[in-house]
Amino acid sequence: MPEHSPSLGVPGLSAELERVYVFVVHRGPTQPADVSDALGIAETRAADALDALHDIGLIVLSEIGDGAYLPVDPQVALGAVADRLSDQVADLRRQIPDLSEQYQRSISKAPAEPRTLVITDATEIAHWYVRLQHQAGRELLTFDRPPYVSLGMEPLEVSTISRGVTWRVVYAPESFARESAWAEAVRLAGRGEHARIAASLPIKLVIADREIALVGLNLHGSRVEALVTESPLLIGLLAETFERYWDRALPLGAVPQEEVAGADDIAEALGAAVATVTAADGGASRPTPEQQAILALIGAGLTDDAIASQLGFSVRSLRRRSSELMADLGVQNRFQLGVEAARRGWV
């Protein structure tokens, strides 16, 4: 018998059946004894193999009634087998979506592993920010600094706070570069936001219930990239970082929003929330609302231009007021002003 290679690889066709089939194709009319002699297998096994090939449709019985088997043209016989296999594969593919859906439902019932993913789409980052606000049930910890991927979130923040969620935020000086940003911060503080200002912030950050966090990975605006994580270890480190900056940051005072009618009221609104001067000051008077606002923004590291813009002063007027404040406290520069204001309990 001629050598046959490679294997046909027909599902359900064993190596022995394939050898018998190829033998019949090459020989033509074949009796079980012919297969037994040629392939060295028992004649009963040869007969069973021929019957099996007949059932598959690869061979047929001779019409002359001599018990011999004849091969069907492989182009027809194997083509039919291939068609049946194609139908079975197509049917299997149709069942895959339903089976996959059942699988996903089953694994969703099991406790999910903590996940961490990187997002590079601005819209998706904004959606995650909204999602964390909706998801929070106890607290939200936030580092607020540019660049921003979404604005106008005040109504959602107020809604979140109204649900009893404690919202603590540390602002960077750059947070107030946008027009009316200072007034917005004062309004939010009046609605229940706990706000402070730090000289700088290392990252953008939102932590919900200390269970999931959104971290900005690019602070320069050249590309959009953020990290979402549920890793307890990573969230613990982020929360610890937040608390460190929170402890060092300058408190931001505010009054209810309805008492802040416009830019002229911002300084008064901020000053109304500061504590009275400490006894160590020997009974010195408390700062005016205007002075308190100037001290808060100077302490946050804002430039004269930024402070003047937020408080509605000209730069020249701001510098005159700062000089008068330094003269009142008997200091020569901004650094000494900050030290003395802290000593008196003004900041």
N, C-alpha and C positions, 0 to 999 in steps of 0.2 A: 504494500500500500504506500502511495506517495506520502512524504512528510507533509504535515499540515501545521502551519504556524502563521499568525498567532492564534490564540484561543478565540472562539466566537464570543464568549462572554454572555451567552443568553441566560437570563435569570431562570432558575429551575432546571437548567440543563447541566447535569453533572459532567465531570471529565470523562467518565466511562461512556455516558450517553453521547457525548460529543464525538468520541472516537468511533463509536458504532455508526453515527450519522455520517461522518466523513467517509467511513469505509463504504457505506451504501451508495453515497453520491459518486464515488469513484468506480465502484464495481457494477452498479446497475442492479438487476434482479438478484435478490439476496435471500438465502434461507438461514434459519438460526444456526445450522451446522456450519455454514460458510463463515459466519461471524465467530463462532467458537474456534474453528481451526485457525483463522487468520489472527485473532486477537488473544487467543489463549485463555478464554473464559469458558465457564460451564455453559452447555447448550441451553439449559433452563434460564440462566441469566441472560443469555443472548436473546432468547425468545421474549423475555420480559422487557428487555431494552428496545427491541423492535416494536413491541406493542406500545410502549411509552412514546416512541417517536411517531407512531401512527396516530396516537391520541392527540399529540401536539399539532399534527398536520404537516409534518416534515416529509413523511413517506406514506405510500398507499399500498394496498394489497393488489397483487396482479389480477387482472380480469380473467385470466385463463384458469384460475382455480388451482394452481399448483402450490399455494402457500407461500410464494415468494413475495418479497416487498420491493417496491420500486420507488426511487427518489422523486419527489416533486421538484420542479425547477426551483432552485434556491432563490432566484430573483422574485418568484411569486411567494414561495413558502416563507422564507426569511423576511421578505417584505411585509407579509401579513403579521408575522410575529412582532416585527418592529412597530407596525401600526398599533397593535394591541398594547405594546409597552408604552408607546407615546400617549395613548389614551389614559393608561394607568398613571403615568407621570403627571399629566395634565390634571387628572382628578385629585392626585395628591397635593399638587400646588394649590388647587382651589380650597382644600381643607386647611392649609397652613395658617391663614389669617385667623380663623375661628379658634384653632388650637393655640395659637400664640396669645390671643386675647384671654383664653381660659388660664393660660400659664401666668400672664401678667396679673390677673385678678388673684391668683393663688399666692403669688409672692408678695403682693401688696398687703396681704393680711399678716405677713411676718414682720417683725421689727426691722425697720429700715436701717441700713448701715449709715453712719455719718458720712456726708458727702461734701466735697469741695470742688468747685468748678470756676473756671475763668471765663468772663464774659467780655466780648469786644464790640458789642453793639450798643449804642447810646440809648436806643429805645428800650432794649431789654433791661439795661441797668436801671432806667427810670421806673420800669415796671416792677423790678425787684424792690426798689425803694418804697414804692406804694404798697407792695405786698407785705413788707416788714412792718409797716405802720398798721395795716389791717390785722396782721398776725399777732402783734404785741398784746399781751394781756396784763402785764405788770409794769414793765419799764422799757424805755428806749434811751440808749446812750448814744450821743452823736458828737462827732467832730465836724464842725461846719467850716469849710474853706473852699475856694475855687480849685479847679474849674467845676462848673455846674452843668448837669445834663438835663435838669428839669427845674422849672421855676413855678411860682404861684401855688405852692403847696400848703399855704397857711390854712385854708378851710379844712383840709384833711388832718393837719396837725391838731387844730382845735377840736375836731371831732374825736381824734384819738385820745386827747387829754380828757375830754368830757366823759369818756368811758372809764375813767379812773386810772389810766396809764400814767405813770410818772415819767415825764420827759425832761431829761437833762441834756443840755447842749453846751459845748465849749466852742466859742467863735474865735476865729483867727482875725487879725487886723484886716486881712484882705477881704473878709466877708462883708465889710462895710464900704467897699469901693463902689458897689452898685448904688445908684440913686435911690433914696428913701430906705436903704437897708437898715439904718439905725432906727428909724421910726417903726419899721416892721418888727425889729427885735423887741422894742419897747412894748408894742401891742401884744406880741406873743407872750412876753413875760407877764403882762397883765391878764392874759387868758390862762395862765398856769404853768407856762414853760419855766423851768429853772435854768437860768442862763449865766454863763461866765465868759470872760474874755481872756485869752492867753496871748503872750507875745508872739508865739508861733505854734503851729501844729505839724506833726510829722506826716500825717496821713488824713484822708477823708474816711469817715467811719460811721456806721450805724449798727448797733447791737440791739436785737430784740429779745427781751427776757433772758439774756445771757445763754441763748440756745442757738441762735443763728446770727451771722454777721455779714455785712456788706462792706467791703474795703476797697477804696479807690487805689489803683496801682500806678496811676500816672497823674502827677500834679502840675504838669506844664502844658497840658492841652494839645500836645502834638499828636496824640492818639488816645482813643477811649479804651480803657481796660479796667476791669474790676474783678474782685474775688468774692465769691459767695461761699461761706463755709459753715458747717454744722459740727466741726471738730471740737470736742470739749476742751482739748489742750490749747488749740489756737485761740478759741474764744476766751478762755481764761487769761491768756497772755494779753489779748486785746483789751479786755475789761480792766486788767491791772494797769495797763498803759493809760486808759481813760481816767481811772481814779487818780493816778499820779498827776496828770495835767489838771484835772478838776481841782485838786487840793491847792495847786499853785496859782490857779487862774483868779482873775479879779471878778468879784460878783457884779452882776448887772441888775440894777434895781428898776422897778416899773410900777405903774399904777394901772387900774382897769382901763381898757381901751377907750371907753367913752369919755374919759377925762383927758385924752390926748387928741386934741382937735387938729393939730397941724405941726409943722416944723418948729414953730415958736414955742410949743408946749413940750417938746421932747426933753429939753434940759430940765424943766421943772418936774416932769414925770419921773425922770431918773433920780433926781435929787430927793424926791419924796420918800424913796425906799431905803435910803442909807441910814445907818445907825447913828445915834448921837455920839458926840465926841467922848472919848474915854476919860475916866477920872484922872488918868496920868497926865492929861493935858492941862491940868490946873484950872479947869473951868473955861477954857477958850471957847469961843462961839463956833457953832457948826458951820460947814461951808454952805454957800448959797447953792441953789439948784444949778446955776450956770457954772460955778466953780466945780461942783461935783461932776458934771458932765465932761468938763475939760480934763479933770484929773483922770476920769475913767478912760477916756480915749487916748490920752497921753500914755497912761499905763499900759494900754493895749498895743502901743507901738505905732499908732497911725501917724502919718505925716501931717504937717500943718494944713496942707491943701485938703486932705481927706477929712480932718476934724472940722475945718471951716465949712466944708460942703455939707457935712452931716448936721451941724448945728445952725446952719443958716447965717454964718458970719462971713465977712471978708477975711482973707488971710491977715491983712494988716490989723484988723480989729481983734482977731484971735491972738496975735502976737502981743498986742497991747494988754489984753486981758491976762495972758499968761505971765507977762512981766509984772503986772500989778499983783497977781497971786503970789509970785515968787518973792516980791518985796514984802507983802503982808506976812509971809512965813519966814522971812529973813534968810532966804537961800539964794544961790547964785546961778544955778543951772537946773535942768530938768531932772537929773539924777537926784540931786539934793531935794528937789521938790517932791519926788516920789517917796523918798525916805521919810521926810518930815510929815507928809500927808499920812503915811502908814503909821507913824508914831502917834499921831493925833487920832487915829482911828477913822480917818476920812475915807479910806479905801479898803 
